[in-house]
Amino acid sequence: MDKQTFWQLIETARTDAAAGAGEVEDAVAQRAAELLAARPHAEIAAAQQVLWDLLAESYRSPLWAAAYVINGGCSDDGFDYFRGWLLTQGRAVFDAALADPDSLAEHPAVREAAAEGLELWDEEALSIAWSAYESATGRELPAESFTISYPPLDPSWDFDFDDAAELASRLPRLSALFDDA
């Protein structure tokens, strides 16, 4: 399992979830786990490392600030769950958000969250491989299947995210969207 294959899995799950009944966002992680469970056990286990690598790649202060604006606050766990939601949006949205977190102001779900006072997070997305492995084997994913290593956060973004003026200067579109909400 490599990143490209993982993203293909997410895109297929998004397509399948959109074709089914109910909320797409709630179904993507579940469908991805179902699709992954049909693959060889070693590939399922390897998917967990890919997922953690993507989480590490997205462990960035500017994205955390965006999650803080979008969700009206964001704890450590909340940031994990927000990045889980971001993974379920697919590679294009994920990559765009990493390049420019303020670009999330144009995402339909973010606009809906602002209008409806919703939070965006998906805890289940963090356990796609865990769920798939357990479904396929009846056992827990072996701990040695993955390692977790987050990079240090950007010190230039080390400010109080409750400072609305500072957030507005760094994330103007998101700040304006959620100020209007």
Secondary structure, 3 states (H helix, E strand, C coil): CCHHHHHHHHHHHHHHHHHCCCCHHHHHHHHHHHHHHCCCHHHHHHHHHHHHHHHHHCCCHHHHHHHHHHHCCCCHHHHHHHHHHHHHCCHHHHHHHHHCHHHHHHCHHHHHHHHHCCCCCCHHHHHHHHHHHHHHHCCCCCHHHCCCCCCCCCHHHCCCCCCHHHHHHHCHHHHHHHHCC
